Structure formats: structure tokens, C-alpha cells
Amino acid sequence: MKTFRSFDDALHYAINSAKECAEFYSRLSNQARNNKIKRLFSQYAREEYAQMVSLSRIRYSFAETESPGFPFSLELYDCHAANAGKEDPNYSEALVIAMRKARSSFRLFLELSSKSPDEESSNILRTLAHKEAKHRQGVEVEYNESLLIYC
């Protein structure tokens, strides 16, 4: 369970998470089984970097603004805690991690959207949530197809 003390605190976490996801998708791209999947994960990595920019802009705009609804807690996936003491995950394990990360980001962005100080930021956060849903869906398709190939 992650507790956020302020809108700024939650955005800071989201920016760091987007950076981690971008790096993770880049690694998945290098492990991918074909060029189509490599391009897909490279695209996801670029989108995560773009999310970092959007989140940073929102954070900069509302650095000192108080937002109602804080503190709040949210159950989010922590890949570092889940993989503590393990070697690098194999491809299918990495896909599961990617799905969980995308689900956590989706939930965080929707929650932040409802707590956003203005409508524009709320819309941006909802858009980011929908992109995370697309990431998860794309990873799920790859996961299901890779299971069929390797079984």
C-alpha cells in the first residue's frame, strides 16, 4: 500500500514510475521474439518518456497548490519488492511484470485525475490512464501469443 501525502508527492511517484517503465519496456524490446514486438515495446518506452514530460508539466504547474483528498493510499505493484533477490526475469515473467506495472499506473492516473486541481490536468491524467490500458492490452496479447508459441 502506497500513501501519497500531496498531489505533488503522487506526481513525483508517477514520474519515477514512468521512467522505470520506459527503461523496462526498452529491455523488453531487446528481448522480444520478433521485429513487430520490438517496435511495439520501443513505442511503449517512448510513450512512457512522453508521460514523464506531461506529468512534469502538471507537477510544475501545481507545485504549491493544495488539492483536496490527500493523503490517500492506493495498492500499487512494486516490481522491486516483488523481484527482490531474484535474477533478471525471463521473457514471460517480464511480460507479467509489465502488465502489473501498467495496471498500477492506470489506477494511479485515474485516482489522480479525480483529485486534480483543474479540468485540463484531469483530462491529461485520464488520457494517460487510457494509454496505460492500451499498454496492458498489448502486453497481454504478446503474453498469450508467447505462451502458445512456447507450449
N, C-alpha and C positions, 0 to 999 in steps of 0.2 A: 504494500500500500504506500503510495507516494502522496505526501501532503504538500500543497502549494500555499505559501503564505500571502502571495500577491499575484496580480496579473503579470507583473514583471518577472517574478520567480518562475511562473509557469511558462512564459515565453522563453526565458533563458534555458529551461529544461528542454523545451521543444526544439530550440535551435541546436543544442548539443545533440539531441536525439537525431535530428535530420542529418547532421554531419556524420554521425555514426552510421546511419542508414546508407548514406551516399557511399561511404567507404565500403560498407558491407556489400552493396549492390555491385560496386566495382570488382570486388573479389569474386562474387558470383558470376559476373560477366566473364572473368578469366577462367572459371571452372566449367562454364556452360558447354553443353554437348554439341551445339551447332551454331552457325553464324546468326541465325534468326534470334535465338535465345540470347546470344552475346549482345546483339543490338538492343534487344528488349531491356536487359539488365543495365546496359550502358545508358539507355534513355531514362530508366528509373533513377539512376545515380545523378544524372543531370537535373532531373526534376527535384530530387532531394536538395541539391545545391541551390536551385531556384527557390525552394521553400525556405531555405535558410535566409535568403535575401528578403523575401516577403515578411518573414517573421521578425527579422532585424528591423525592418522599416516600421512595422507595427510597434515593436518594443521601443524604438527611438521616439515615436510619436506620443507614446503614453508612459514615458519613463517615470513621471512623477504623479500620474493620475491614480486616484484611488478607485477601485472597482468593487461594487457590492458582490457578495457571495464568496468572499475569501475570509479565512482559509477554507480549503476544501481538499478532500482526499479522493484519490482515484486508484483503482487497481490497474497497474500497468506492468507490462512484461519487461523484465530486466534481463537482457541476454547475458550480461556479465555474471550475474548471480546464478543464472541457470546453467552456465557452462564453466563455472569455477572448477579448476583442477582438471579440466578435460583438454585434450589436444584439439587441433582445428577440426571442426565438424566435417563430415563427409557431405557430398552434394545434397542428398535428400534431407539430412539434418539441417543443413544451411537453409534449404527452402522452407522448412518448418519454422526456423527462427525468423526468416523474412516475413512469413505470414503472420506470426505473432507480433512482430515489430509494427507491421502495417496496421494490424488491428488496434494495437495500443495507440498509435499515432492518430488513427481515425477517432477513437474515443476521446482522446485529449483535445483534438481540434474541435470536435462537436461541443464538448464541455466549455472550452474557451470561447467558442462562438456565442454561447448563451450568456457568458459573463463579460463579453466585450463592451468597452465603454462607448462605442459608436457603431452605427449600422455598416459603414464601409469595412471596418475591421472584422465585424461579424461575418459579412459576406465573403471576405477573403479567407477566413478560417473555415467556413463551410465548404468553399471551393477546395481548399487543401484537404479537408476530410474526404471529399469525393474522390480526389486523386489518390489518396491512400487506399480507398476502397477498390479502385481500379488496379492499383499495385497488387493488393492482396489477391484479387481475382486472377490477375495474370500469373502470379506465383503459384496459385492453386492449380491452374491449368497445367503449368510446367511440372508441378509436383505429381499430379495424376498421370501425365504422359510419361514422366520419367519412371514412375512405378511400373507402368505397363511395359516399358522397354526393358527394365532390369529384372522383371519377374520371370 
